[in-house]
Every structure is written in structure tokens, then in C-alpha cells.
């Protein structure tokens, strides 16, 4: 992660901690709903983005770095334990996966033996292969934005402010986020930062508590609309061959 991204992310986390907790009025909810919808639509319409996403859970820190577009996308996931790295790519109408044995079992449903033998090697997954749709959905702008967008009906629009590392001012929108989709289940407190003027999402942060465990996530979104061009790796394995073993 670049120094600029680290500074921006720290500013986002701090801003979340300072976000107001007042109960929004009906008119405020309506305004937040429209504002969030416009920000999400404007951002997705740009067609591409660079994302740095960091999750802290207990002593484990997981960093995801991605460049996403409609046709070409790439994502790398690493954690502070030094194990479980995952590389994903979509290009040329196919998906590519390179990962640890455990991750290959999870992503591609390979047997433990096959996953162990295939670890660390690019595996090609075609569009009509079972795992393709899940991989492709994960490598989308929408998938990266969604966890940082609070539930509109409970969101509060904050005052325009500046955050270190972000060019121009942003408008924070805070509130709960319901990842389960159930009306009565709230999983996290969220703030999303929308660039004033352009309505592009520039960052977000979530704090979720389960029992005594607190999970914190933050993301920084940059390079909106810049081209993403990838070259397919040279895999020595294909998902179909491995899955049939």
C-alpha cells in the first residue's frame, strides 16, 4: 500500500470514530437514499477503479489490492500471517486463480490432494465452469463498494470535510450496514466518503463486533475511470482437468 493510501485510510477510520449518532429524520433518510444511489451509480458508471482494502480482525490483518474494470480485473489478497495468498484475474473472457491449498479448496472446490498439488500455479477457469460466475462477481466494482454503503433508510449525511491523502473534500454518509439483507439484523456501523462535486466514492470504513471480537475494515478508491489492461498468465493447469481428478 502506498504512503498516500495509508494516510487516507487512517483519516477514514478517524472520521468514522467521530461520525454523529443522531437519529435521522424521514427527510434526512430520503436525502441519504438519493445521495447514496447517485454516488454508487456515478462510481460504477466510470467503469474502472483501483482499490486497497484492509481488514483487521484480532491480530490478523488482511490486505486486498485490486484493479477492476468491466472486462479486465485483477485482485491479490495477503494476510499478516504470511499464508493464504490468493491471486485472481479476469481477462480475455476467462478467470484465473493462483492460491494456497486451502483457498483452492474453498474457491474451486478441489479435493485436498489436488489442491495441494496445484497450489501456487495459475489455474484457468472458463465461463461455463461452475466457479467462474462467483469469481467474476467478486471482481466487480459493485462487490467492492457494497460493504461500505450504509443502509439508506438509516443513513445520515455529514458535513463536507477534507481528509488527508484525498484530493478535494468529501461528504461522509454514516449509518448501519445490513450484510444479511434481513430487516432486523444490523451487522456493522459504516461510513462512506463521497467526493464533493464528482460524487465518486473515495473511501469507506466499517466496524463490526461479534462477541468480544471487533472487525475493522477500510478501503481507499482511486484511479476512477483509468484503463485496466491485463495479459493472461500462462497457466499450466485447467480447472476442468483438476476437478475431474
Residue frames relative to the residue before (quaternion, step in Angstrom):
aa qw qx qy qz dx dy dz
X 1.0000 0.0000 0.0000 0.0000 0.00 0.00 0.00
X 0.4546 -0.6955 0.4812 0.2796 3.57 -0.91 0.90
X 0.6564 -0.5059 0.3809 0.4101 3.56 -1.27 0.38
X 0.6352 0.5424 -0.3288 0.4407 3.56 0.99 -0.84
X 0.6668 0.5012 -0.3050 0.4594 3.57 0.93 -0.89
X 0.6288 0.5334 -0.3378 0.4539 3.57 1.02 -0.78
X 0.6584 0.5056 -0.3100 0.4634 3.58 0.92 -0.90
X 0.6585 0.5115 -0.3111 0.4561 3.56 0.93 -0.93
X 0.6625 0.5142 -0.3089 0.4487 3.55 0.92 -0.91
X 0.6404 0.5179 -0.3312 0.4605 3.59 0.95 -0.80
X 0.6385 0.5259 -0.3206 0.4616 3.55 1.03 -0.78
X 0.6343 0.5357 -0.3219 0.4550 3.56 1.04 -0.79
X 0.6624 0.5045 -0.3069 0.4609 3.58 0.89 -0.93
X 0.6483 0.5147 -0.3142 0.4648 3.58 0.97 -0.86
X 0.6596 0.5152 -0.3126 0.4491 3.55 0.93 -0.88
X 0.6072 0.5475 -0.3524 0.4554 3.57 1.06 -0.69
X 0.6585 0.5200 -0.3109 0.4465 3.55 0.93 -0.90
X 0.7222 0.4319 -0.2386 0.4848 3.58 1.13 -0.66
X 0.4345 0.7242 -0.4514 0.2879 3.59 1.29 -0.14
X 0.5255 -0.6609 0.4414 0.3037 3.56 -1.03 0.79
X 0.3003 -0.7637 0.5507 0.1530 3.56 -1.22 0.55
X 0.3477 0.7609 -0.4904 0.2441 3.60 1.19 0.35
X 0.5114 -0.6371 0.4816 0.3173 3.56 -1.19 0.56
X 0.3739 -0.7552 0.4878 0.2276 3.61 -0.63 1.06
X 0.4513 -0.6554 0.5294 0.2941 3.55 -1.19 0.56
X 0.6876 -0.4624 0.3463 0.4398 3.58 -1.27 0.18
X 0.6568 0.5049 -0.3091 0.4670 3.58 0.99 -0.85
X 0.6261 0.5296 -0.3348 0.4641 3.57 1.07 -0.75
X 0.6341 0.5283 -0.3295 0.4586 3.58 1.02 -0.79
X 0.6494 0.5214 -0.3093 0.4591 3.55 0.96 -0.90
X 0.6589 0.5016 -0.3035 0.4713 3.58 0.97 -0.87
X 0.6559 0.5091 -0.3120 0.4619 3.59 0.97 -0.84
X 0.6193 0.5513 -0.3377 0.4456 3.58 1.01 -0.83
X 0.6884 0.4719 -0.2737 0.4780 3.57 0.87 -0.96
X 0.6609 0.5229 -0.3073 0.4421 3.56 0.96 -0.90
X 0.6702 0.4931 -0.2940 0.4703 3.56 0.94 -0.92
X 0.6450 0.5299 -0.3226 0.4462 3.58 0.94 -0.87
X 0.6629 0.5002 -0.3012 0.4687 3.56 0.98 -0.85
X 0.6561 0.5169 -0.3143 0.4512 3.59 0.96 -0.86
X 0.6643 0.4933 -0.3048 0.4716 3.58 0.91 -0.89
X 0.6762 0.4968 -0.2979 0.4553 3.59 0.86 -0.95
X 0.6547 0.5152 -0.3114 0.4571 3.58 0.94 -0.91
X 0.6699 0.5046 -0.3000 0.4546 3.57 0.93 -0.89
X 0.6800 0.4867 -0.2976 0.4606 3.59 0.81 -0.96
X 0.6236 0.5611 -0.3360 0.4282 3.58 1.05 -0.76
X 0.5765 0.5951 -0.3812 0.4101 3.61 1.11 -0.54
X 0.4129 -0.7897 0.3901 0.2318 3.59 1.23 -0.37
X 0.8100 0.0459 -0.0369 0.5834 3.61 1.17 -0.23
X 0.0381 0.7946 -0.6038 0.0511 3.56 -1.23 0.53
X 0.2955 -0.6919 0.6216 0.2182 3.54 -1.32 0.42
X 0.0763 -0.8198 0.5674 -0.0113 3.58 -0.81 1.03
X 0.0507 -0.7268 0.6824 0.0603 3.53 -1.16 0.75
X 0.0226 -0.8160 0.5730 -0.0732 3.55 -0.53 1.24
X 0.0555 -0.8148 0.5768 -0.0172 3.59 -0.68 1.11
X 0.0865 -0.7875 0.6100 0.0189 3.56 -0.89 1.02
X 0.0940 -0.7799 0.6178 0.0342 3.57 -0.88 0.99
X 0.0806 0.7815 -0.6097 0.1054 3.55 -0.71 1.12
X 0.7889 -0.0539 -0.0114 0.6121 3.56 -0.26 1.26
X 0.7758 -0.2948 0.2303 0.5081 3.57 -0.76 -1.01
X 0.5950 0.5854 -0.3585 0.4180 3.59 1.28 0.00
X 0.1051 -0.7787 0.6177 0.0332 3.55 -0.88 1.02
X 0.0836 -0.7981 0.5966 0.0065 3.57 -0.70 1.11
X 0.1139 -0.8033 0.5841 0.0263 3.57 -0.78 1.06
X 0.0938 -0.7770 0.6219 0.0274 3.54 -0.88 1.02
X 0.0500 -0.7806 0.6230 0.0076 3.57 -0.85 1.00
X 0.0608 0.8291 -0.5483 0.0909 3.58 -0.72 1.01
X 0.1351 -0.7050 0.6852 0.1235 3.49 -1.38 0.48
X 0.0508 -0.8477 0.5255 -0.0520 3.54 -0.44 1.26
X 0.1196 0.7613 -0.6341 0.0639 3.55 -1.09 0.77
X 0.7155 -0.4629 0.3023 0.4271 3.58 -1.28 0.10
X 0.7985 0.2830 -0.1513 0.5093 3.62 0.97 -0.71
X 0.7914 0.1865 -0.0813 0.5765 3.59 1.05 -0.77
X 0.1275 0.7865 -0.5947 0.1069 3.57 -0.81 1.01
X 0.0329 -0.7895 0.6127 0.0154 3.54 -1.15 0.65
X 0.0269 -0.8039 0.5931 -0.0344 3.56 -1.07 0.78
X 0.0666 -0.7777 0.6246 0.0246 3.55 -1.02 0.86
X 0.1106 -0.7901 0.6023 0.0258 3.55 -0.90 1.01
X 0.0351 0.7848 -0.6158 0.0606 3.56 -0.84 1.05
X 0.1493 -0.7838 0.5902 0.1225 3.57 -1.17 0.48
X 0.6694 -0.5525 0.3434 0.3587 3.53 -1.28 0.47
X 0.5887 0.5734 -0.3746 0.4292 3.60 1.21 -0.23
X 0.4491 -0.7118 0.4345 0.3207 3.57 1.29 -0.27
X 0.6671 0.4458 -0.3095 0.5103 3.58 1.24 0.25
X 0.7825 0.4033 -0.2387 0.4100 3.53 -1.29 0.23
X 0.2828 0.7647 -0.5388 0.2122 3.63 1.05 0.54
X 0.0940 -0.7850 0.6121 0.0186 3.54 -1.06 0.87
X 0.0785 -0.7582 0.6457 0.0457 3.58 -1.02 0.89
X 0.0333 -0.7890 0.6133 -0.0142 3.55 -0.88 1.01
X 0.0196 0.7976 -0.6022 0.0272 3.57 -1.10 0.65
X 0.0929 -0.7344 0.6679 0.0768 3.52 -1.25 0.65
X 0.2983 0.7298 -0.5784 0.2092 3.57 -0.75 1.01
X 0.8331 0.1934 -0.1404 0.4988 3.56 -1.12 0.62
X 0.6647 -0.5407 0.3013 0.4184 3.56 1.12 0.60
X 0.6923 0.3922 -0.2819 0.5361 3.58 1.24 0.31
X 0.3554 -0.7005 0.5725 0.2349 3.55 -1.29 0.38
X 0.1462 -0.7742 0.6115 0.0729 3.55 -1.21 0.61
X 0.0850 -0.7980 0.5966 0.0003 3.54 -0.97 0.93
X 0.0484 0.7509 -0.6580 0.0292 3.56 -1.05 0.84
X 0.2129 0.8113 -0.4985 0.2191 3.56 -0.43 1.17
X 0.6559 -0.4787 0.4153 0.4102 3.51 -1.42 0.02
X 0.6863 -0.4778 0.3340 0.4348 3.62 -1.20 0.29
X 0.6700 0.5034 -0.3115 0.4479 3.58 0.86 -0.93
X 0.6653 0.4994 -0.3031 0.4649 3.57 0.96 -0.86
X 0.6403 0.5199 -0.3314 0.4581 3.59 1.00 -0.73
X 0.6196 0.5229 -0.3453 0.4727 3.58 1.05 -0.67
X 0.6888 0.4875 -0.2742 0.4612 3.56 0.99 -0.86
X 0.7424 0.4292 -0.2289 0.4606 3.59 0.81 -1.02
X 0.8198 0.2508 -0.0946 0.5061 3.57 0.85 -0.99
X 0.3802 -0.7491 0.4649 0.2795 3.60 1.31 -0.01
X 0.2832 0.7521 -0.5390 0.2524 3.58 0.97 0.86
X 0.5564 -0.5813 0.4579 0.3779 3.57 -1.17 0.44
X 0.6600 -0.5180 0.3527 0.4143 3.63 -1.13 0.48
X 0.6637 0.5105 -0.3135 0.4479 3.59 0.93 -0.85
X 0.6848 0.4718 -0.2825 0.4783 3.58 0.87 -0.95
X 0.6390 0.5280 -0.3284 0.4529 3.58 0.99 -0.80
X 0.6369 0.5265 -0.3228 0.4615 3.57 0.98 -0.80
X 0.6907 0.4793 -0.2729 0.4676 3.58 0.94 -0.89
X 0.7414 0.4318 -0.2146 0.4667 3.59 1.12 -0.65
X 0.4241 0.7367 -0.4480 0.2770 3.59 1.25 -0.13
X 0.8284 0.2558 -0.1877 0.4616 3.55 -1.07 0.79
X 0.6550 0.4632 -0.3063 0.5124 3.59 1.29 0.10
X 0.5037 -0.6431 0.4750 0.3273 3.59 -0.98 0.78
X 0.1126 -0.7744 0.6219 0.0309 3.54 -0.99 0.96
X 0.2997 -0.7727 0.5384 0.1523 3.57 -0.77 1.06
X 0.0950 -0.7817 0.6163 0.0132 3.56 -0.92 1.02
X 0.2783 -0.7871 0.5326 0.1392 3.59 -0.61 1.15
X 0.7055 -0.5014 0.3038 0.3982 3.57 -1.26 0.47
X 0.7451 0.3873 -0.2384 0.4878 3.60 0.98 -0.72
X 0.4635 0.6213 -0.4717 0.4204 3.58 1.25 0.41
X 0.6619 -0.5747 0.3271 0.3530 3.56 -1.06 0.82
X 0.7517 0.4250 -0.2534 0.4359 3.64 0.70 -0.97
X 0.4720 0.7192 -0.4394 0.2587 3.61 1.17 -0.39
X 0.6797 0.5155 -0.3112 0.4188 3.59 0.77 -1.02
X 0.6570 0.5098 -0.3139 0.4582 3.59 0.97 -0.81
X 0.6527 0.5038 -0.3094 0.4737 3.57 0.97 -0.86
X 0.6687 0.5113 -0.3010 0.4482 3.57 0.89 -0.97
X 0.6548 0.5101 -0.3155 0.4599 3.60 0.97 -0.80
X 0.6423 0.5316 -0.3225 0.4481 3.58 1.03 -0.77
X 0.7279 0.4017 -0.2252 0.5080 3.58 1.10 -0.69
X 0.4778 0.6343 -0.4628 0.3939 3.55 0.77 1.08
X 0.6173 -0.5407 0.4186 0.3892 3.54 -1.23 0.47
X 0.6368 0.5544 -0.3273 0.4243 3.56 0.93 -0.89
X 0.6600 0.5216 -0.3098 0.4431 3.58 0.94 -0.88
X 0.6910 0.4686 -0.2797 0.4741 3.59 1.05 -0.69
X 0.6647 0.5105 -0.3034 0.4533 3.59 1.07 -0.69
X 0.6221 0.6402 -0.3377 0.2985 3.55 0.83 -1.08
X 0.6890 0.4842 -0.3277 0.4283 3.68 0.77 -0.82
X 0.7144 0.4475 -0.2520 0.4752 3.59 1.20 -0.39
X 0.5992 0.5392 -0.3682 0.4634 3.57 1.27 0.17
X 0.3512 -0.7598 0.5024 0.2165 3.63 -0.47 1.13
X 0.6293 -0.5152 0.4171 0.4056 3.53 -1.26 0.42
X 0.4792 -0.7262 0.3987 0.2901 3.63 -0.44 1.17
X 0.6686 0.5351 -0.3195 0.4057 3.61 0.91 -0.86
X 0.7554 0.3277 -0.1957 0.5327 3.60 1.24 -0.35
X 0.4767 0.7082 -0.4139 0.3161 3.58 1.28 0.12
X 0.1898 -0.7539 0.6207 0.1015 3.54 -1.27 0.58
X 0.3079 -0.7434 0.5673 0.1754 3.57 -0.85 0.99
X 0.2594 -0.7878 0.5430 0.1312 3.57 -0.72 1.07
X 0.6513 -0.5045 0.3927 0.4087 3.53 -1.33 -0.08
X 0.5855 -0.5773 0.4425 0.3579 3.54 -1.13 0.69
X 0.0707 0.7988 -0.5909 0.0878 3.56 -0.91 0.90
X 0.4236 -0.6668 0.5380 0.2940 3.54 -1.30 0.11
X 0.1300 -0.7667 0.6244 0.0739 3.56 -1.17 0.65
X 0.5239 -0.6446 0.4524 0.3247 3.56 -0.88 0.91
X 0.7923 0.3087 -0.2407 0.4680 3.52 -1.02 0.86
X 0.6850 0.4101 -0.2773 0.5345 3.58 1.28 -0.17
X 0.3698 -0.7357 0.5234 0.2192 3.58 -0.77 1.04
X 0.8050 0.1729 -0.1697 0.5415 3.55 -0.55 1.18
X 0.6010 -0.5853 0.4162 0.3506 3.54 -1.27 0.36
X 0.2022 -0.7627 0.6010 0.1276 3.55 -1.26 0.43
X 0.3226 -0.7080 0.5945 0.2029 3.53 -1.32 0.43
X 0.2566 -0.7812 0.5470 0.1570 3.62 -0.59 1.08
X 0.0777 -0.7489 0.6554 0.0586 3.55 -1.12 0.76
X 0.0550 -0.8384 0.5419 -0.0200 3.57 -0.47 1.19
X 0.2954 0.7424 -0.5707 0.1895 3.53 -1.27 0.43
X 0.6468 -0.5015 0.3803 0.4308 3.60 -1.25 -0.10
X 0.2082 -0.7449 0.6165 0.1473 3.55 -1.26 0.43
X 0.1946 -0.7981 0.5657 0.0721 3.54 -0.76 1.08
X 0.1666 -0.8414 0.5073 0.0831 3.58 0.11 1.27
X 0.6409 0.5391 -0.3360 0.4309 3.60 1.15 -0.44
X 0.4303 -0.7065 0.4606 0.3217 3.57 1.18 -0.41
X 0.5631 0.5902 -0.3902 0.4270 3.59 1.25 0.05
X 0.5579 -0.6703 0.3827 0.3050 3.55 -0.85 1.01
X 0.7653 0.3860 -0.2040 0.4729 3.60 1.00 -0.69
X 0.6609 0.5111 -0.3050 0.4572 3.59 1.24 -0.06
X 0.0393 -0.7926 0.6083 -0.0151 3.58 -0.55 1.18
X 0.2074 -0.8392 0.4981 0.0681 3.56 -0.59 1.14
X 0.8324 0.0432 0.0302 0.5517 3.60 1.00 -0.64
X 0.3580 -0.6596 0.6051 0.2657 3.51 -1.35 0.35
X 0.1106 -0.8362 0.5360 -0.0360 3.53 -0.75 1.11
X 0.0070 -0.7398 0.6688 0.0737 3.52 -1.30 0.43
X 0.1114 -0.7647 0.6320 0.0587 3.56 -0.99 0.88
X 0.2541 -0.7776 0.5631 0.1168 3.56 -0.98 0.90
X 0.1196 -0.8052 0.5807 0.0064 3.53 -0.62 1.22
X 0.4726 -0.6874 0.4743 0.2815 3.56 -0.82 1.03
X 0.4259 -0.6954 0.5187 0.2570 3.55 -0.78 1.03
X 0.7643 0.3271 -0.2566 0.4930 3.56 -0.83 0.95
X 0.8037 0.2784 -0.1485 0.5046 3.60 0.59 -1.11
X 0.2945 -0.7860 0.4828 0.2496 3.59 1.25 -0.49
X 0.4375 0.6728 -0.4779 0.3572 3.59 1.14 0.56
X 0.4565 -0.6658 0.5133 0.2913 3.57 -1.03 0.76
X 0.1605 -0.8250 0.5397 0.0486 3.56 -0.71 1.11
X 0.8111 -0.0929 0.0702 0.5731 3.59 1.14 -0.42
X 0.0370 -0.7952 0.6042 0.0356 3.52 -1.30 0.16
X 0.0886 -0.7869 0.6089 0.0472 3.53 -1.26 0.38
X 0.0652 -0.7809 0.6196 0.0448 3.56 -1.13 0.70
X 0.0951 -0.7511 0.6496 0.0692 3.53 -1.24 0.60
X 0.0349 0.8038 -0.5899 0.0692 3.57 -0.62 1.15
X 0.1506 -0.7948 0.5841 0.0665 3.57 -0.97 0.87
X 0.0190 -0.7665 0.6417 -0.0163 3.54 -0.92 1.02
X 0.7992 -0.0679 0.0023 0.5972 3.56 -0.27 1.24
X 0.7814 -0.2567 0.2257 0.5221 3.56 -0.69 -1.11
X 0.5959 0.5781 -0.3536 0.4309 3.58 1.30 -0.05
X 0.1266 -0.7782 0.6133 0.0480 3.55 -0.90 1.01
X 0.1224 -0.7816 0.6091 0.0550 3.56 -0.80 1.04
X 0.0892 -0.7888 0.6078 0.0228 3.54 -0.87 1.01
X 0.0489 -0.7856 0.6168 0.0041 3.54 -0.97 0.93
X 0.0722 0.7711 -0.6325 -0.0077 3.54 -1.14 0.58
X 0.1050 -0.7889 0.6044 0.0354 3.53 -1.17 0.63
X 0.1676 -0.7442 0.6387 0.1010 3.52 -1.24 0.63
X 0.1520 -0.7967 0.5833 0.0442 3.58 -0.78 1.10
X 0.0776 0.7957 -0.5925 0.0990 3.58 -0.70 1.12
X 0.7893 0.3568 -0.2416 0.4375 3.56 -1.39 -0.02
X 0.1440 0.8054 -0.5570 0.1426 3.57 0.97 0.84
X 0.8451 0.2013 -0.1600 0.4688 3.56 -0.92 0.96
X 0.5347 0.6146 -0.4250 0.3946 3.60 1.21 0.00
X 0.5680 -0.6401 0.3914 0.3383 3.61 -0.93 0.87
X 0.1528 -0.7393 0.6480 0.1007 3.55 -1.20 0.68
X 0.0500 0.8025 -0.5886 0.0844 3.57 -0.49 1.20
X 0.0449 -0.8243 0.5631 -0.0372 3.56 -0.63 1.15
X 0.2936 -0.7073 0.6109 0.2005 3.52 -1.27 0.52
X 0.4989 -0.6637 0.4618 0.3120 3.57 -0.87 0.90
X 0.4565 -0.6612 0.5098 0.3073 3.60 -0.99 0.77
X 0.4644 -0.6583 0.5084 0.3041 3.55 -1.26 0.18
X 0.0989 -0.8373 0.5358 0.0450 3.58 0.22 1.24
X 0.3035 -0.7316 0.5772 0.1985 3.55 -1.16 0.57
X 0.7376 0.3484 -0.1962 0.5442 3.56 1.34 -0.13
X 0.1822 -0.7552 0.6143 0.1383 3.56 -1.24 0.46
X 0.6066 -0.5885 0.3937 0.3614 3.54 -1.08 0.76
X 0.6526 0.5470 -0.3298 0.4076 3.59 0.85 -0.92
X 0.6644 0.4977 -0.3059 0.4663 3.56 0.93 -0.90
X 0.6853 0.4933 -0.2888 0.4511 3.57 0.91 -0.91
X 0.6747 0.5156 -0.3049 0.4312 3.57 0.91 -0.92
X 0.6920 0.4810 -0.2713 0.4649 3.56 1.13 -0.65
X 0.5119 0.6464 -0.4269 0.3714 3.60 1.23 -0.05
